[in-house]
């Protein structure tokens, strides 16, 4: 039973109670769906930006391949394929390094998403990955160091299993793999242009 405050008539509710009731009945039920919609909009926007990056990289690869087609001499084309084969070894080495980075990122994200694992282990893995990336000669071309820093700062997604953890790290790994392929074609193109000039 509610006690009557004698300073207010029985049917009159104080303005603080009215404001509290208004917030709980109208404002809060409106804010929860609005915040959910806003978060979905942010995720969709990030996904569109990543899709645009991927399309740009694919377009660049197509442009490089079209440059390859513009080289008309058979000798030039044979030289180009020879240069591509030379660059292929470097491409394979980069992808092996990216596999190591992917394994490290999975371990890092697994520790991040676990309540039972130590934060110090995650920080140790992060520093090892940064040191590994910084020591690679292609770090600036692929933006490894920058990407790792962004992953460590912003990737907080935890899935239901180890392979579903992380979101941003998978985008960066795809970006690095596409860029490594692009780098292979760029280096071969530079060699063939140097040969022609």
C-alpha positions as CSV (number, residue, x, y, z in Angstrom):
1,X,0.0,0.0,0.0
2,X,1.3,3.4,-1.0
3,X,1.6,6.0,1.8
4,X,0.1,9.4,1.1
5,X,2.5,12.4,1.2
6,X,0.5,14.9,3.2
7,X,2.1,17.9,1.3
8,X,0.4,16.8,-1.9
9,X,-3.3,16.2,-2.5
10,X,-4.2,12.4,-2.9
11,X,-4.8,12.6,-6.7
12,X,-1.8,14.8,-7.4
13,X,1.5,13.2,-8.3
14,X,4.7,15.1,-7.8
15,X,6.5,16.2,-11.0
16,X,9.6,14.1,-10.1
17,X,7.4,11.0,-10.1
18,X,5.7,12.0,-13.4
19,X,9.1,12.6,-15.0
20,X,10.4,9.2,-13.8
21,X,7.3,7.4,-15.0
22,X,7.6,9.3,-18.4
23,X,11.2,8.1,-18.7
24,X,10.4,4.5,-17.9
25,X,7.2,4.3,-20.0
26,X,8.2,6.2,-23.1
27,X,11.8,7.2,-23.4
28,X,13.6,4.0,-22.4
29,X,11.5,1.7,-24.7
30,X,12.3,4.1,-27.6
31,X,16.0,4.3,-26.9
32,X,16.7,0.5,-26.9
33,X,15.5,-0.2,-30.5
34,X,17.0,3.1,-31.6
35,X,20.5,2.2,-30.2
36,X,20.2,-1.3,-31.7
37,X,19.4,0.2,-35.1
38,X,22.3,2.6,-34.8
39,X,24.7,-0.2,-34.0
40,X,23.5,-2.2,-36.9
41,X,23.9,0.9,-39.1
42,X,27.5,1.3,-38.0
43,X,28.3,-2.4,-38.7
44,X,26.7,-2.2,-42.1
45,X,28.7,1.0,-42.9
46,X,31.9,-0.7,-41.9
47,X,31.1,-3.7,-44.0
48,X,30.4,-1.5,-47.0
49,X,33.7,0.3,-46.5
50,X,35.5,-3.0,-46.3
51,X,33.7,-4.2,-49.4
52,X,34.7,-1.0,-51.2
53,X,38.3,-1.5,-50.3
54,X,38.2,-5.1,-51.6
55,X,36.6,-3.9,-54.9
56,X,39.3,-1.2,-55.3
57,X,42.0,-3.8,-54.8
58,X,40.4,-6.1,-57.3
59,X,40.1,-3.3,-59.8
60,X,43.8,-2.5,-59.3
61,X,44.6,-6.1,-60.0
62,X,42.4,-6.0,-63.2
63,X,44.2,-2.8,-64.2
64,X,47.6,-4.5,-63.7
65,X,46.4,-7.5,-65.7
66,X,45.2,-5.2,-68.5
67,X,48.6,-3.5,-68.5
68,X,50.0,-6.9,-68.9
69,X,47.7,-7.4,-72.0
70,X,48.9,-4.2,-73.5
71,X,52.4,-5.4,-73.7
72,X,52.3,-6.8,-77.2
73,X,55.7,-8.4,-77.9
74,X,56.0,-12.1,-77.3
75,X,59.5,-11.6,-75.8
76,X,58.1,-8.9,-73.5
77,X,55.3,-11.2,-72.5
78,X,57.6,-14.1,-71.9
79,X,59.9,-11.8,-69.8
80,X,56.9,-10.6,-67.8
81,X,55.9,-14.2,-66.9
82,X,59.5,-14.9,-66.0
83,X,59.5,-11.9,-63.7
84,X,56.2,-13.0,-62.3
85,X,57.7,-16.4,-61.5
86,X,60.6,-14.7,-59.7
87,X,58.2,-12.6,-57.7
88,X,56.1,-15.6,-56.9
89,X,58.7,-16.9,-54.5
90,X,58.5,-13.6,-52.6
91,X,54.6,-13.8,-52.8
92,X,54.7,-17.3,-51.2
93,X,57.0,-16.1,-48.5
94,X,54.7,-13.2,-47.7
95,X,51.7,-15.5,-47.5
96,X,53.6,-17.8,-45.2
97,X,54.3,-14.9,-42.9
98,X,50.6,-13.9,-43.1
99,X,49.7,-17.4,-42.0
100,X,51.9,-16.9,-39.0
101,X,50.3,-13.6,-38.3
102,X,46.8,-15.1,-38.7
103,X,47.7,-17.8,-36.1
104,X,49.0,-15.2,-33.7
105,X,45.9,-13.1,-34.2
106,X,43.7,-16.1,-33.5
107,X,45.6,-16.8,-30.3
108,X,45.4,-13.2,-29.3
109,X,41.7,-12.9,-30.0
110,X,41.1,-16.3,-28.2
111,X,42.8,-14.9,-25.1
112,X,40.9,-11.6,-25.4
113,X,37.5,-13.4,-25.5
114,X,38.3,-15.8,-22.7
115,X,37.6,-14.9,-19.1
116,X,40.1,-17.5,-17.8
117,X,43.2,-16.5,-19.8
118,X,45.7,-13.9,-18.7
119,X,45.8,-10.4,-20.2
120,X,49.7,-10.5,-20.0
121,X,49.7,-13.4,-22.4
122,X,47.6,-11.4,-24.9
123,X,49.9,-8.4,-24.5
124,X,53.0,-10.6,-25.1
125,X,51.5,-12.0,-28.3
126,X,50.6,-8.5,-29.5
127,X,54.2,-7.3,-28.9
128,X,55.6,-10.3,-30.7
129,X,53.3,-9.7,-33.7
130,X,54.2,-6.0,-33.9
131,X,57.9,-6.9,-33.7
132,X,57.4,-9.6,-36.4
133,X,55.5,-7.2,-38.7
134,X,58.0,-4.3,-38.2
135,X,60.9,-6.6,-39.2
136,X,59.4,-7.6,-42.5
137,X,60.8,-5.7,-45.6
138,X,57.3,-5.4,-47.1
139,X,55.7,-3.9,-43.9
140,X,55.2,-0.4,-45.4
141,X,53.7,-1.8,-48.7
142,X,51.2,-4.0,-46.9
143,X,50.6,-1.7,-43.9
144,X,51.1,-4.6,-41.5
145,X,52.1,-2.6,-38.5
146,X,49.3,-0.1,-38.9
147,X,46.8,-2.8,-39.4
148,X,47.9,-4.7,-36.3
149,X,47.7,-1.6,-34.2
150,X,44.1,-1.0,-35.4
151,X,43.2,-4.6,-34.7
152,X,44.6,-4.4,-31.2
153,X,42.8,-1.2,-30.5
154,X,39.4,-1.8,-32.1
155,X,38.7,-5.5,-32.6
156,X,36.6,-6.6,-29.7
157,X,34.3,-9.1,-31.4
158,X,33.9,-12.5,-29.7
159,X,32.2,-15.4,-31.4
160,X,31.0,-18.7,-30.2
161,X,34.2,-20.5,-31.2
162,X,37.9,-19.7,-31.7
163,X,37.5,-19.3,-35.5
164,X,34.5,-16.9,-35.1
165,X,36.4,-14.6,-32.8
166,X,37.5,-11.3,-34.3
167,X,36.0,-9.3,-37.1
168,X,38.4,-6.6,-38.1
169,X,41.4,-9.0,-38.1
170,X,39.8,-11.0,-40.9
171,X,39.2,-7.9,-42.9
172,X,42.9,-6.9,-42.5
173,X,44.1,-10.4,-43.3
174,X,42.1,-10.3,-46.6
175,X,43.5,-6.8,-47.3
176,X,47.1,-8.0,-46.7
177,X,46.6,-11.1,-48.9
178,X,45.1,-9.0,-51.8
179,X,47.9,-6.4,-51.4
180,X,50.6,-9.1,-51.5
181,X,49.2,-10.3,-54.8
182,X,49.0,-6.7,-56.1
183,X,52.6,-6.2,-54.9
184,X,53.7,-9.2,-56.9
185,X,52.2,-7.8,-60.1
186,X,53.5,-4.3,-59.4
187,X,57.1,-5.5,-59.0
188,X,56.9,-7.6,-62.1
189,X,55.5,-4.6,-64.0
190,X,58.3,-2.4,-62.8
191,X,60.9,-4.9,-63.9
192,X,59.3,-5.2,-67.4
193,X,59.1,-1.4,-67.7
194,X,62.7,-1.1,-66.7
195,X,63.6,-3.6,-69.3
196,X,61.7,-1.8,-72.0
197,X,63.1,1.6,-71.2
